[in-house]
Amino acid sequence: MRPIGVLCALPQELAFLADNLTATVTTERAGMIFHAGRLDGHEVVLAQAGMGKVNAAIAATLLIERFDCRMVLFSGIAGGLDPALSIGDVVIADHVVQHDAGYTSEEGFFVYQAGHLPFFSPHEDLGHAAESELIERVRAALADFVLTPLSARTDGQPPRLHYGRVLTGDQFVNSETLRERLFRELGGAAVEMEGAAMAQACTAFGVPWLVVRALSDLAGSESHFDFKQFVDEVALSSALIVRRLLPVL
């Protein structure tokens, strides 16, 4: 069977998957290292794309064209936008949007479908939706999955699993004002820097995709401090979910 491509942006995100990879063959391409092998008995190709939309699109294209991956999955961390979410919670994207793609007028900035403009290349949809049948399989596989409580949480409550819209842009969001606007105007549950670009590349090739994001921070004024404190723990959560999902992908 053709392999599943798994992308990460940071070394912490990749490590928890690469450490369990067997029969590994390593290839370097476009400044990225691709690790082909077996993860829990499943054929995968792991890659650390680096941060940002361009890196994600390059890596996804290589996974599809060079490694013949039948789907591409992003595993990593994100900032929370929905005030109902907490650090450590995991968001699985049923829809992704590039929040920094659009056009600017005298009235301000308007988000629009990446690669299009309403004036000469109109597009009715915004973002990309994950395959509904794939999300159904994911929900079933994770129905009884329980995340480990974060070490810094004194109440001992485990993080929760959510499904919703994930926003992508080439900025680390460290602003309460922007966080509130992204949630209010675009309904984003979480924000990160790669997922929607990966989805755009996959859609162009007709390849299904999935984005799994654990919240390392809440995208506010303290997000850079929270990121440093929680990145390792929440990256592990995302990796464990990916391993749980491999049999149904």
C-alpha positions in Angstrom: 0.0 0.0 0.0 1.2 3.5 -0.7 2.5 5.4 2.3 1.0 8.1 4.4 2.9 11.4 4.5 3.3 13.0 7.9 4.5 16.6 8.1 5.7 18.5 11.2 7.2 22.0 11.5 9.3 21.7 14.6 11.9 19.2 15.8 9.8 18.5 18.9 6.8 17.6 16.8 8.8 15.2 14.6 10.9 13.5 17.4 8.0 11.6 19.0 7.2 10.0 15.7 10.7 9.6 14.2 11.9 7.9 17.4 9.4 5.0 16.8 10.1 4.6 13.1 11.6 1.4 11.9 13.2 0.2 8.6 14.1 3.9 7.9 15.4 5.2 4.6 16.4 8.9 4.8 16.4 11.2 1.8 17.2 14.9 1.5 15.3 17.1 -0.9 14.8 20.9 -1.1 16.7 21.3 2.2 14.3 18.9 4.0 14.9 15.5 5.4 12.4 12.8 4.6 12.3 9.6 6.7 10.5 6.7 5.0 9.8 3.6 7.1 7.2 1.8 9.2 5.4 3.4 12.2 3.5 0.8 14.3 3.5 -1.4 11.2 2.2 1.2 8.8 4.2 2.6 5.8 4.8 6.3 6.4 7.1 9.1 5.2 7.9 11.7 7.9 9.3 15.1 7.2 10.1 18.3 9.2 9.0 21.0 6.7 9.9 23.9 8.9 7.6 26.8 9.7 5.3 28.6 7.3 3.0 28.1 4.4 5.6 27.9 1.6 7.6 25.2 3.4 4.4 23.2 4.1 3.4 23.4 0.4 6.8 22.4 -0.8 7.0 19.4 1.6 3.4 18.3 0.8 4.2 18.4 -3.0 7.3 16.3 -2.5 5.5 13.8 -0.4 2.9 13.4 -3.1 5.1 13.6 -6.2 8.4 12.0 -5.0 7.1 9.6 -2.4 3.7 8.7 -3.9 1.9 9.3 -0.6 -1.8 8.5 -0.7 -2.7 11.2 1.9 -0.8 13.8 3.9 -1.3 14.6 7.6 0.1 17.5 9.7 0.9 16.7 13.3 1.9 19.6 15.6 1.0 22.4 17.8 -1.1 25.5 17.5 -2.5 28.5 19.4 -6.0 28.4 20.7 -8.5 31.0 19.4 -11.8 29.8 20.8 -12.0 31.1 24.4 -13.7 27.8 25.4 -10.4 25.9 24.7 -7.5 25.4 27.0 -3.8 24.7 26.6 -3.3 21.0 25.9 -6.6 20.6 24.1 -6.4 19.1 20.6 -8.1 20.4 17.6 -8.6 18.2 14.5 -9.4 20.4 11.5 -12.6 19.7 9.6 -12.0 23.0 7.7 -8.9 25.2 7.1 -8.5 28.8 6.0 -5.5 31.0 5.2 -6.4 34.0 7.3 -3.7 36.2 5.8 -4.8 35.7 2.2 -7.1 38.3 0.6 -7.3 41.9 -0.4 -7.0 45.3 1.2 -9.3 48.3 0.5 -9.9 51.6 2.2 -12.3 49.7 4.5 -9.6 47.4 5.6 -8.3 43.8 5.0 -10.7 41.1 3.7 -9.9 37.4 3.8 -10.4 35.7 0.5 -9.6 32.3 -1.0 -5.8 32.0 -1.5 -4.9 32.3 -5.1 -8.0 34.2 -6.1 -9.4 37.7 -6.0 -13.0 38.8 -6.4 -12.2 41.3 -9.1 -10.9 38.9 -11.8 -10.8 35.4 -10.3 -13.9 35.1 -8.1 -14.2 32.0 -5.9 -17.3 31.0 -4.0 -15.7 29.0 -1.2 -13.3 30.0 1.6 -10.6 27.6 2.6 -10.7 23.8 2.2 -12.9 21.2 3.9 -11.5 17.8 5.0 -13.2 14.8 3.5 -16.3 14.1 5.6 -15.9 10.3 5.4 -12.3 10.7 6.7 -13.5 12.8 9.6 -16.1 10.2 10.4 -13.4 7.5 10.6 -11.2 9.8 12.8 -14.1 10.5 15.2 -14.8 6.8 15.5 -11.2 5.9 16.1 -10.8 8.6 18.8 -14.2 8.1 20.5 -12.7 6.6 23.7 -9.3 8.3 23.4 -8.2 10.1 26.6 -5.4 12.6 26.7 -2.9 12.7 29.5 -3.3 15.7 31.9 -0.6 18.4 31.5 2.0 18.4 34.3 1.3 22.1 35.0 -2.5 21.6 35.5 -3.3 21.3 39.2 -6.9 20.1 38.7 -5.7 16.9 37.0 -8.3 17.2 34.3 -7.3 15.7 30.9 -7.2 17.9 27.8 -10.2 17.7 25.5 -10.5 16.7 21.8 -12.3 19.1 19.4 -13.2 19.3 15.8 -13.4 22.6 14.0 -11.9 25.3 11.8 -8.1 25.8 11.9 -6.7 29.1 10.6 -3.3 29.3 8.9 -1.0 32.4 8.4 2.6 33.3 8.2 2.7 34.9 11.7 3.0 33.6 15.2 -0.1 35.2 16.9 1.0 36.9 20.1 -1.9 39.4 20.4 -5.2 39.4 22.3 -6.7 41.8 19.7 -5.9 39.6 16.7 -6.9 36.4 18.6 -10.3 37.8 19.3 -10.8 39.1 15.7 -9.8 35.8 14.1 -12.3 33.9 16.3 -15.0 36.5 15.9 -14.7 37.0 12.1 -13.5 33.6 10.9 -14.7 31.2 13.6 -11.3 29.7 14.0 -10.8 27.2 16.9 -7.0 27.4 16.5 -4.3 29.2 14.5 -1.0 27.9 13.1 1.3 28.5 10.2 1.1 25.5 7.8 -2.1 23.5 7.7 -4.2 25.3 5.1 -1.2 25.6 2.7 -0.7 21.9 3.0 -4.4 21.4 2.3 -4.2 23.6 -0.8 -1.4 21.6 -2.2 -3.1 18.3 -1.5 -6.4 19.5 -3.0 -4.5 20.5 -6.2 -3.3 16.9 -6.5 -6.6 15.3 -5.4 -5.0 13.8 -2.3 -6.8 13.8 1.1 -5.4 15.6 4.0 -5.7 15.8 7.8 -4.5 18.4 10.3 -4.0 17.5 14.0 -3.1 20.3 16.3 -2.5 20.3 20.1 -2.7 23.8 21.8 0.6 25.0 23.2 -0.7 28.4 23.9 -3.8 30.6 23.6 -2.4 33.0 20.9 -2.6 36.0 23.3 0.0 38.3 24.8 1.5 35.5 26.9 1.6 32.9 24.1 5.4 33.1 23.7 5.9 32.1 27.3 3.2 29.3 27.2 4.7 28.0 24.0 8.1 27.4 25.6 6.6 25.8 28.7 4.2 23.4 26.9 5.6 22.7 23.4 7.1 19.3 24.4 4.1 17.9 26.2 1.5 19.0 23.6 3.6 17.9 20.7 3.6 14.4 22.3 -0.2 14.5 22.5 -0.5 15.2 18.8 1.9 12.4 17.9 0.0 9.9 20.0 -3.2 10.8 18.2 -1.5 10.3 14.9 -0.3 6.9 15.9 -3.8 6.0 17.1 -5.3 7.1 13.7 -2.9 5.3 11.4 -4.9 2.1 11.2 -8.0 3.9 9.9 -6.3 6.3 7.4 
